[in-house]
């Protein structure tokens, strides 16, 4: 009990004192996750909207795949990206393996289906509700898209936040493609796993505290966005 209390005290000291090692790991974690979310949003938002609004061969298959890939195991994503970026893989010549770029690619692959699937549902529901009205003004699916995106902006922000929440808590894929290299690819989740195995509970708990605060912040942001949507649309 004394050791645990001491570890908690040391962890709080690291967080409050902005320990350089802690700050470096947190900074890299946020860089990787936020960059991955940006790329995933750039891909996922238009993809989800296109699947929701346009009829084309294979649309049902893509819808099912997007929903299924929301639960894609991170270690599988990590393995696939590892094989693609390894020296024997098609992109091995780029030398991206065991770098933050490889981690960003893995997280982008992991969270793009989440953002795309949630976007598809939001846009599809709005189109079903407003289709007759929009068509009466001469707006087909393509012309109606900006209106639907604006009307569903709060729900779309929630979708992006859901993607960020998944990315920030992910460990399997980034461990495989990043290698958990000190000062290079060590992020919060992989650092916690390593420090626990080494018995350094102070740093692991410090990073755990930051992850919990980050999770609370994300959920708080989602709650605020939903409240804003409810107040806006009743």
PERA-V483213 format. One record per pair of residues at least 24 apart in sequence whose ideal C-beta (glycine too) atoms are under 7 Angstrom apart, sorted by the first residue. I is the first residue (numbers start at 1). GAP is how many residues later the second one is. D is the distance in Angstrom with one decimal. If there is no record, write none. Layout:
BEGIN
i->[I | I]
gap->[GAP | GAP]
d->[D | D]
END
This chain:
BEGIN
i->[7 | 7 | 7 | 8 | 10 | 11 | 11 | 11 | 11 | 14 | 14 | 14 | 15 | 15 | 15 | 22 | 22 | 22 | 24 | 25 | 25 | 25 | 25 | 25 | 26 | 26 | 28 | 28 | 28 | 29 | 29 | 29 | 31 | 32 | 32 | 32 | 32 | 32 | 33 | 33 | 33 | 33 | 35 | 36 | 36 | 36 | 36 | 36 | 37 | 37 | 37 | 37 | 37 | 39 | 40 | 40 | 40 | 40 | 40 | 41 | 41 | 43 | 44 | 44 | 44 | 44 | 45 | 45 | 45 | 47 | 48 | 48 | 48 | 48 | 48 | 48 | 49 | 49 | 49 | 51 | 52 | 52 | 52 | 52 | 53 | 53 | 53 | 53 | 54 | 63 | 66 | 66 | 66 | 66 | 67 | 69 | 70 | 70 | 70 | 72 | 72 | 74 | 74 | 74 | 74 | 75 | 75 | 75 | 77 | 77 | 77 | 77 | 78 | 78 | 78 | 78 | 78 | 78 | 79 | 81 | 81 | 81 | 81 | 81 | 82 | 82 | 85 | 97 | 98 | 98 | 98 | 98 | 99 | 100 | 102 | 102 | 103 | 103 | 103 | 103 | 106 | 106 | 106 | 107 | 107 | 107 | 107 | 110 | 110 | 110 | 111 | 111 | 111 | 114 | 114 | 114 | 115 | 115 | 115 | 118 | 118 | 119 | 119 | 122 | 122 | 122 | 122 | 123 | 123 | 126 | 126 | 154 | 154 | 154 | 155 | 157 | 158 | 158 | 158 | 161 | 161 | 161 | 164 | 165 | 165 | 168 | 169]
gap->[194 | 195 | 198 | 197 | 192 | 191 | 194 | 195 | 198 | 188 | 189 | 192 | 191 | 194 | 195 | 181 | 184 | 185 | 159 | 161 | 162 | 163 | 166 | 182 | 162 | 184 | 72 | 158 | 159 | 139 | 158 | 159 | 69 | 68 | 71 | 72 | 75 | 155 | 74 | 131 | 134 | 135 | 69 | 68 | 71 | 72 | 75 | 131 | 74 | 123 | 126 | 127 | 130 | 69 | 68 | 71 | 72 | 75 | 123 | 74 | 119 | 69 | 68 | 71 | 72 | 75 | 70 | 74 | 111 | 69 | 67 | 68 | 69 | 71 | 72 | 75 | 70 | 74 | 96 | 69 | 68 | 71 | 72 | 75 | 70 | 74 | 88 | 92 | 87 | 57 | 47 | 50 | 51 | 54 | 50 | 44 | 43 | 44 | 47 | 38 | 41 | 36 | 96 | 98 | 99 | 97 | 98 | 101 | 29 | 32 | 33 | 96 | 28 | 94 | 95 | 97 | 98 | 99 | 97 | 24 | 25 | 28 | 92 | 96 | 94 | 95 | 92 | 80 | 80 | 81 | 83 | 87 | 86 | 85 | 75 | 76 | 71 | 74 | 75 | 82 | 67 | 68 | 71 | 60 | 63 | 66 | 67 | 56 | 60 | 63 | 52 | 55 | 56 | 48 | 49 | 52 | 44 | 45 | 48 | 41 | 44 | 37 | 40 | 30 | 33 | 34 | 37 | 25 | 29 | 25 | 26 | 71 | 74 | 75 | 74 | 68 | 64 | 67 | 68 | 57 | 60 | 61 | 54 | 50 | 53 | 46 | 42]
d->[4.0 | 5.2 | 5.7 | 6.2 | 3.6 | 5.1 | 3.6 | 4.0 | 6.1 | 6.3 | 6.6 | 4.0 | 5.1 | 5.6 | 6.5 | 6.9 | 5.5 | 6.8 | 7.0 | 5.7 | 6.4 | 5.8 | 5.1 | 6.5 | 6.3 | 5.8 | 6.7 | 6.9 | 5.6 | 6.8 | 4.1 | 4.4 | 6.9 | 5.6 | 4.9 | 5.5 | 6.5 | 6.1 | 6.5 | 6.2 | 4.2 | 4.7 | 5.0 | 4.9 | 3.5 | 4.6 | 6.4 | 5.2 | 6.7 | 6.4 | 5.3 | 4.7 | 5.9 | 4.6 | 5.0 | 4.6 | 4.3 | 5.3 | 5.5 | 5.8 | 5.3 | 5.1 | 4.7 | 3.3 | 3.8 | 6.1 | 6.5 | 5.2 | 6.7 | 4.5 | 6.9 | 4.1 | 6.6 | 2.9 | 3.9 | 6.5 | 6.0 | 4.9 | 6.0 | 4.8 | 4.6 | 3.9 | 3.9 | 6.3 | 6.4 | 5.9 | 3.9 | 6.6 | 6.0 | 6.7 | 5.2 | 5.2 | 4.2 | 6.5 | 5.4 | 3.5 | 5.4 | 5.2 | 5.3 | 6.3 | 6.6 | 6.0 | 5.3 | 3.7 | 4.2 | 4.0 | 6.7 | 6.7 | 5.6 | 5.2 | 4.9 | 4.6 | 5.6 | 5.6 | 3.5 | 6.9 | 3.3 | 5.4 | 6.3 | 5.6 | 4.5 | 6.4 | 6.9 | 5.1 | 5.2 | 5.3 | 6.7 | 6.4 | 6.2 | 4.2 | 6.2 | 6.2 | 6.6 | 6.1 | 4.1 | 6.2 | 4.5 | 5.9 | 4.5 | 6.2 | 4.1 | 6.1 | 4.9 | 4.7 | 6.2 | 6.7 | 6.8 | 6.8 | 6.4 | 5.9 | 4.0 | 5.2 | 5.3 | 5.9 | 5.0 | 6.0 | 5.3 | 6.1 | 4.7 | 3.6 | 6.5 | 6.1 | 5.6 | 4.6 | 4.5 | 6.0 | 6.9 | 5.4 | 6.4 | 5.7 | 5.2 | 5.1 | 5.7 | 3.7 | 6.6 | 5.2 | 5.4 | 5.3 | 6.7 | 5.7 | 5.7 | 5.3 | 6.4 | 6.8 | 4.7 | 5.8 | 6.9]
END
